[in-house]
Amino acid sequence: MIADLYGSLRQRFQGDLLRPADVGYQAAAAVWNGMATKRPGLIARCADRGDIQAAVRAASAGKILTAIRCGGHSLAGFSTCDGGLVIDLSRMRQVTLDAHTRSARLAGGCLLGAIDRATQKAALVFPSGVVSHTGASGLILGGGTGWLTRRFGLSCDNVVAFTLVTADGQVVRSAARENEDLFWALRGGGGNFGIVTEFEVKLHALAAVTLVQGLTAEPDIRRLLEFWRDFMADAPMDLKWNIDLRLAPHSEELPGKLRGRPVASNSLVWTGDPAAGHRYLRQAISRCLRDSVSSRVISFLQLQTMADSCFPHGHRYYTKSGYFTYLDNGTIGHLLEALASIPSCETQIEIAYLGGAAAQISAEETAFGDRSAPVILNLLAHWSDASTDAAHLGWIRGIFHKLRPAMKPGVYINFMSGDEQDRVPEAYRQRWDQMIAVKTRYDPHNFFRLNQNVPPRSLSEKSFVG
Ligand SMILES: Cc1cc2nc3c(=O)[nH]c(=O)nc-3n(C[C@H](O)[C@H](O)[C@H](O)COP(=O)(O)OP(=O)(O)OC[C@H]3O[C@@H](n4cnc5c(N)ncnc54)[C@H](O)[C@@H]3O)c2cc1C
């Protein structure tokens, strides 16, 4: 079957077709999460939209299992498969900037860093994620949160049009007044509806931010989390304050007493006038150990790349996530217990406060999961020794089990692991039936199924109740 697919594409394909024995296949087959390593039968690295159409038509006709890849950062490992086809967009990374209208066109294979570098030439930004080697397509289609979410909204809130290749190989554009059902579903619905070849996006003026970082150690972490949840409820949109619970690195730059100890690592980004931010940042700093605090104005490009080396390609990762309306004291207790038993130095509990501009868009306007629960928690295990897989998976599942009863039902699809397909209806909740209707219209045979899958009507068993 794969041999037939290769044969039919070979004549007209402009990009690269890589089979397991070909030079370059190993590198092309690798994805970011080492836990998701697979061996596709064919990697079709498309040069243009025509290649994508040809690959979709041929794979659809041959009923070939097909994965779509932009940056390859799917935590769940959805952008690869065993034996099937990978449609790889890494040759399609053009960013076309129009500084005058503060807009850009992003090709479907872009990484976040390429967008940042291009838009910063005009001191403009597209709000995206916090690691520059992440792919833009997967991130935007799932929603997209980052340092600028509170100021400018989710990534998907800043898309004005999508062009995609649907399961029948047609090119479809969707925007506010053009295929509106699709425009609604693509903003949070992931890769369910087709392959996006171009995003038309809005940009905003910003070139530098104030960054404050500092550590809080035991016994003060409980008080920090209590302060944070109340403080952020009224904080200005210009402030983003993320907390990671983790072990402090064994770094010379840190006071010796902290190295390897459980800490809360605070990162605060102020996007407004630095002088106006002082009074907010000062209060936050007072919760950190004085000799661990740094405060500086940095360029947007520095901000966007500062975490890149913390999440290397090929390591092993596993995640579970959820929302909280309020971080109650019982939940804080569970988080502290989990921190005390954290299985490795790279593993962390990421806690972020959404709200701001993202919460000002009504729930019905887009398919995106939940805008009303401000606290988003991501349990992220990160290790490299495969012999400790069970310990890391067990730790994540154990803490998730304890936290789950206090979570608001719902989940951000981009923070889900590959074994959570049963949570996909929960991600969309009251929007589930509408998702199925759009899926049925654009992908009736579920060709695009390696994703947080919304089944078409013929395959869906029931409506989501809850
Ligand atoms: C290091 C790291 C940092 C992250 N930071 C953030 C963050 O700050 N904020 C945040 O919101 N998320 C973040 N994430 C999660 C991230 O949003 C998802 O992992 C996302 O899927 C990555 O996109 P990608 O294009 O690299 O994924 P890929 O693995 O390439 O693709 C994932 C899925 O997206 C779909 N897809 C990809 N390209 C297309 C396309 N062109 N058209 C249609 N469907 C497509 C497919 O269903 C595919 O299976 C991070 C992930 C990692 C690994």
PDBQT file of the ligand as one rigid body, heavy atoms in Angstrom, charges set to zero:
ROOT
HETATM    1  C1  LIG A 501       8.679  22.439  24.172  1.00  0.00    +0.000 C 
HETATM    2  C2  LIG A 501       7.202  22.723  24.055  1.00  0.00    +0.000 A 
HETATM    3  C3  LIG A 501       6.723  23.959  24.464  1.00  0.00    +0.000 A 
HETATM    4  C4  LIG A 501       5.356  24.237  24.344  1.00  0.00    +0.000 A 
HETATM    5  N1  LIG A 501       4.916  25.452  24.757  1.00  0.00    +0.000 NA
HETATM    6  C5  LIG A 501       3.617  25.764  24.573  1.00  0.00    +0.000 A 
HETATM    7  C6  LIG A 501       3.148  27.064  24.908  1.00  0.00    +0.000 A 
HETATM    8  O1  LIG A 501       3.886  27.917  25.388  1.00  0.00    +0.000 OA
HETATM    9  N2  LIG A 501       1.848  27.328  24.700  1.00  0.00    +0.000 N 
HETATM   10  C7  LIG A 501       0.987  26.414  24.172  1.00  0.00    +0.000 A 
HETATM   11  O2  LIG A 501      -0.185  26.735  23.977  1.00  0.00    +0.000 OA
HETATM   12  N3  LIG A 501       1.411  25.165  23.839  1.00  0.00    +0.000 NA
HETATM   13  C8  LIG A 501       2.695  24.830  24.045  1.00  0.00    +0.000 A 
HETATM   14  N4  LIG A 501       3.126  23.578  23.734  1.00  0.00    +0.000 N 
HETATM   15  C9  LIG A 501       2.170  22.593  23.235  1.00  0.00    +0.000 C 
HETATM   16  C10 LIG A 501       2.042  22.771  21.732  1.00  0.00    +0.000 C 
HETATM   17  O3  LIG A 501       1.071  23.769  21.485  1.00  0.00    +0.000 OA
HETATM   18  C11 LIG A 501       1.612  21.472  21.045  1.00  0.00    +0.000 C 
HETATM   19  O4  LIG A 501       2.522  20.466  21.358  1.00  0.00    +0.000 OA
HETATM   20  C12 LIG A 501       1.494  21.667  19.545  1.00  0.00    +0.000 C 
HETATM   21  O5  LIG A 501       0.859  20.542  18.997  1.00  0.00    +0.000 OA
HETATM   22  C13 LIG A 501       2.832  21.832  18.882  1.00  0.00    +0.000 C 
HETATM   23  O6  LIG A 501       2.674  22.176  17.552  1.00  0.00    +0.000 OA
HETATM   24  P1  LIG A 501       3.579  21.513  16.403  1.00  0.00    +0.000 P 
HETATM   25  O7  LIG A 501       3.145  22.135  15.139  1.00  0.00    +0.000 OA
HETATM   26  O8  LIG A 501       5.002  21.561  16.776  1.00  0.00    +0.000 OA
HETATM   27  O9  LIG A 501       3.044  20.036  16.507  1.00  0.00    +0.000 OA
HETATM   28  P2  LIG A 501       3.142  18.804  15.499  1.00  0.00    +0.000 P 
HETATM   29  O10 LIG A 501       3.613  17.682  16.329  1.00  0.00    +0.000 OA
HETATM   30  O11 LIG A 501       3.872  19.119  14.270  1.00  0.00    +0.000 OA
HETATM   31  O12 LIG A 501       1.629  18.612  15.156  1.00  0.00    +0.000 OA
HETATM   32  C14 LIG A 501       0.716  18.297  16.178  1.00  0.00    +0.000 C 
HETATM   33  C15 LIG A 501      -0.648  18.141  15.588  1.00  0.00    +0.000 C 
HETATM   34  O13 LIG A 501      -1.094  19.396  15.089  1.00  0.00    +0.000 OA
HETATM   35  C16 LIG A 501      -1.816  19.205  13.901  1.00  0.00    +0.000 C 
HETATM   36  N5  LIG A 501      -1.146  19.974  12.841  1.00  0.00    +0.000 N 
HETATM   37  C17 LIG A 501       0.148  20.326  12.753  1.00  0.00    +0.000 A 
HETATM   38  N6  LIG A 501       0.334  21.101  11.673  1.00  0.00    +0.000 NA
HETATM   39  C18 LIG A 501      -0.867  21.238  11.081  1.00  0.00    +0.000 A 
HETATM   40  C19 LIG A 501      -1.333  21.947   9.962  1.00  0.00    +0.000 A 
HETATM   41  N7  LIG A 501      -0.532  22.713   9.204  1.00  0.00    +0.000 N 
HETATM   42  N8  LIG A 501      -2.645  21.861   9.649  1.00  0.00    +0.000 NA
HETATM   43  C20 LIG A 501      -3.488  21.131  10.400  1.00  0.00    +0.000 A 
HETATM   44  N9  LIG A 501      -3.101  20.442  11.477  1.00  0.00    +0.000 NA
HETATM   45  C21 LIG A 501      -1.802  20.515  11.819  1.00  0.00    +0.000 A 
HETATM   46  C22 LIG A 501      -1.859  17.729  13.629  1.00  0.00    +0.000 C 
HETATM   47  O14 LIG A 501      -3.051  17.210  14.175  1.00  0.00    +0.000 OA
HETATM   48  C23 LIG A 501      -0.693  17.198  14.408  1.00  0.00    +0.000 C 
HETATM   49  O15 LIG A 501      -0.875  15.885  14.875  1.00  0.00    +0.000 OA
HETATM   50  C24 LIG A 501       4.474  23.274  23.827  1.00  0.00    +0.000 A 
HETATM   51  C25 LIG A 501       4.962  22.040  23.425  1.00  0.00    +0.000 A 
HETATM   52  C26 LIG A 501       6.300  21.778  23.540  1.00  0.00    +0.000 A 
HETATM   53  C27 LIG A 501       6.798  20.432  23.130  1.00  0.00    +0.000 C 
ENDROOT
TORSDOF 0
